[in-house]
Structures are given as structure tokens and as C-alpha cells.
Amino acid sequence: MKSFVAICLAMLAMTIQPGHAETIDAFIEEAAQQSLFQSNSSRIALEKASLPEVKAFARQMIADHERFDKQLRQLGQSQHMAVPAEPSMASKAKQLRLESRDDAFDRIYIDSQAETLEQKLMLFKKEAMSSQNPQLKAFAQSALPSIEEQAKTARGLQEKLKPSAGALTPPKP
């Protein structure tokens, strides 16, 4: 009988969750994973990109995401939400693709950044419009102008790097 009571008490203890347990919020998770991918791929771009405009964009992305990640981690901590420390599996696959490329690296990097920024814009607009959490909503609203500017810059570079545009050419060795 004592062992039955002990088992019941153990099971009850496992089901009780403390009020400060960390949960994962889908917005926080996706925002963190996108940011990690953008930062990691921008570090690769600093090494592999051949065009000064692309390297400048990569440097700006790294700086922006260092600030963004710090704010996101503070927000997650204040909301008792776990913030991922690694990009998603899909992002890791895109990162590996970038690491393995030498030819057309600049265009592939900018295309991946532009795609991720468009996804990020949709994510943040949705959160800014419909979040039931005032802190998450305010964070999304405050981050939108920066994300929109990054997306605009990425789209501009994408236009310049189109194979038919020929506006930017890699420097001759």
C-alpha cells in the first residue's frame, strides 16, 4: 500500500508544473530560428562573397541580428518562453548549401536572405496585428520597420544580381 501511495505521489508531482516553467511560443521560435539563419549565413557571406555590396549587406545583417537576438532573448526570458539557440533543420540545409557554393554565391546568398526576410515580414505583421500578448505584439510592431528596410535592401541587391541585369560584376582577380 505504501508503494502504491508513493507511486501516486510521484505521478502527481510530475504532472504539477511550476508557474515559471518555460514554454515555447511559435512566434518566438520562428523569429529566433530565422534570425539565427540570417546571422549564420551572413557570416559565411563575409568569407565567400565577392561583391562589396553583398559583404556590406552581410555586415549589416550581422549587426542588426546581434541587437535583435539580444532583444528577443530578453523578451523570451521575461515571458518565461524558451528561445531556440539553433536554426531550424530547413535553415541548416540552406546554410550547408551556401557553405558548399563558390560560383554564384552572392546571388544565392541574397536570394536566401530575401526569401527569409519576406517570411519574417509576414510572421511579424501577423503577430503585430493579431497577438493576444501585449509584449509580443509591441515587439513585433517595433521590429517591423527594420525588417522592412532589410527586405527592401535585399530586393534591391536581388535585382542587381539577376543574371541578365549585369549591373554588378565580381572584381577581376
C-alpha distance (Angstrom), angle and dihedral (degrees) to the residues before:
residue distance angle dihedral
M1 . . .
K2 3.81 . .
S3 3.80 90.9 .
F4 3.82 90.6 50.1
V5 3.80 90.3 52.9
A6 3.80 90.8 46.1
I7 3.81 91.0 51.8
C8 3.81 91.4 48.3
L9 3.80 91.4 49.6
A10 3.81 91.0 48.3
M11 3.80 91.2 50.6
L12 3.79 90.9 47.9
A13 3.81 91.1 50.0
M14 3.81 90.6 52.5
T15 3.81 92.5 52.7
I16 3.79 95.4 50.0
Q17 3.77 109.6 91.5
P18 3.77 120.4 -161.0
G19 3.81 116.8 -120.9
H20 3.79 91.9 -116.3
A21 3.80 98.2 53.4
E22 3.77 114.4 135.1
T23 3.77 118.4 -113.7
I24 3.77 129.8 -173.7
D25 3.76 117.8 -116.6
A26 3.82 115.1 -156.3
F27 3.81 92.4 -134.5
I28 3.81 93.8 50.0
E29 3.80 91.4 45.0
E30 3.81 95.3 50.2
A31 3.81 94.2 41.9
A32 3.80 91.8 50.8
Q33 3.79 94.1 46.5
Q34 3.80 92.5 48.8
S35 3.78 91.1 48.1
L36 3.79 92.5 49.5
F37 3.80 91.0 51.1
Q38 3.80 91.9 48.6
S39 3.78 92.6 48.9
N40 3.82 94.9 44.8
S41 3.79 94.2 46.2
S42 3.81 90.3 47.2
R43 3.80 89.7 55.6
I44 3.80 88.1 53.8
A45 3.81 89.0 49.2
L46 3.80 91.2 55.6
E47 3.81 87.5 61.6
K48 3.80 101.5 36.3
A49 3.81 107.9 29.3
S50 3.78 116.0 103.3
L51 3.80 100.7 -167.0
P52 3.81 120.8 79.4
E53 3.82 91.1 -140.8
V54 3.79 91.1 57.0
K55 3.81 92.8 46.9
A56 3.82 89.8 49.6
F57 3.80 90.0 51.1
A58 3.82 90.3 49.0
R59 3.82 91.6 51.0
Q60 3.80 90.2 50.2
M61 3.80 91.9 48.6
I62 3.80 91.3 51.9
A63 3.80 92.3 49.8
D64 3.82 92.8 45.4
H65 3.79 92.7 48.2
E66 3.80 94.3 48.4
R67 3.82 87.9 58.8
F68 3.80 92.5 40.5
D69 3.82 93.8 49.3
K70 3.79 91.4 50.3
Q71 3.81 91.2 51.7
L72 3.80 92.1 45.0
R73 3.81 92.6 50.5
Q74 3.81 91.1 48.8
L75 3.80 90.1 49.3
G76 3.79 91.5 48.0
Q77 3.79 91.1 49.7
S78 3.81 93.0 48.8
Q79 3.82 90.1 49.2
H80 3.83 93.5 44.5
M81 3.80 89.2 -118.5
A82 3.77 125.4 142.0
V83 3.80 113.8 -120.8
P84 3.82 115.3 -152.0
A85 3.79 116.0 -117.0
E86 3.82 95.0 -159.8
P87 3.79 134.6 53.0
S88 3.81 119.3 -108.3
M89 3.80 120.8 -87.6
A90 3.82 90.2 -104.5
S91 3.80 90.1 52.7
K92 3.80 90.9 48.3
A93 3.81 88.6 54.0
K94 3.82 91.0 51.1
Q95 3.79 89.3 47.9
L96 3.82 91.3 52.7
R97 3.79 89.0 50.1
L98 3.80 89.5 54.2
E99 3.79 93.0 47.0
S100 3.80 91.0 53.7
R101 3.81 95.4 49.8
D102 3.76 126.2 92.0
D103 3.79 103.0 153.8
A104 3.80 114.8 66.3
F105 3.81 89.5 2.9
D106 3.80 94.6 143.7
R107 3.80 93.6 54.6
I108 3.82 93.9 44.6
Y109 3.81 91.5 48.5
I110 3.81 93.3 48.9
D111 3.81 91.5 45.2
S112 3.82 90.6 52.6
Q113 3.81 91.7 47.2
A114 3.81 92.4 48.1
E115 3.80 91.6 49.5
T116 3.81 92.9 48.1
L117 3.80 91.8 46.4
E118 3.82 91.5 52.0
Q119 3.82 89.4 51.7
K120 3.80 89.7 46.6
L121 3.80 91.4 50.6
M122 3.80 91.1 54.0
L123 3.81 91.4 46.6
F124 3.80 93.7 50.2
K125 3.82 94.9 42.8
K126 3.78 89.9 52.2
E127 3.81 92.0 48.6
A128 3.82 92.1 45.3
M129 3.80 91.5 52.1
S130 3.79 103.4 38.2
S131 3.80 111.7 20.4
Q132 3.78 115.9 128.8
N133 3.82 89.4 -159.5
P134 3.83 109.8 83.9
Q135 3.83 93.8 -155.1
L136 3.81 93.8 50.6
K137 3.79 90.8 44.8
A138 3.82 92.1 51.0
F139 3.80 91.6 46.7
A140 3.81 91.8 50.8
Q141 3.80 91.7 47.9
S142 3.80 93.0 49.0
A143 3.82 93.2 48.1
L144 3.81 96.3 48.6
P145 3.84 98.5 82.6
S146 3.81 91.6 53.7
I147 3.81 92.9 46.6
E148 3.81 90.7 47.9
E149 3.81 90.3 51.8
Q150 3.81 91.8 48.8
A151 3.82 90.5 49.3
K152 3.81 91.2 48.9
T153 3.81 91.0 51.5
A154 3.82 91.6 46.8
R155 3.82 91.5 49.9
G156 3.82 89.9 50.1
L157 3.79 91.7 51.6
Q158 3.79 89.9 45.1
E159 3.81 90.0 56.3
K160 3.79 91.5 49.5
L161 3.80 92.7 48.0
K162 3.79 97.0 51.3
P163 3.79 107.3 125.1
S164 3.80 91.8 -121.1
A165 3.80 95.4 45.8
G166 3.79 96.2 69.1
A167 3.81 90.0 -174.0
L168 3.79 93.8 128.7
T169 3.74 122.9 38.8
P170 3.77 127.4 -177.9
P171 3.80 114.7 -104.5
K172 3.79 115.6 -97.6
P173 3.82 113.0 -109.2
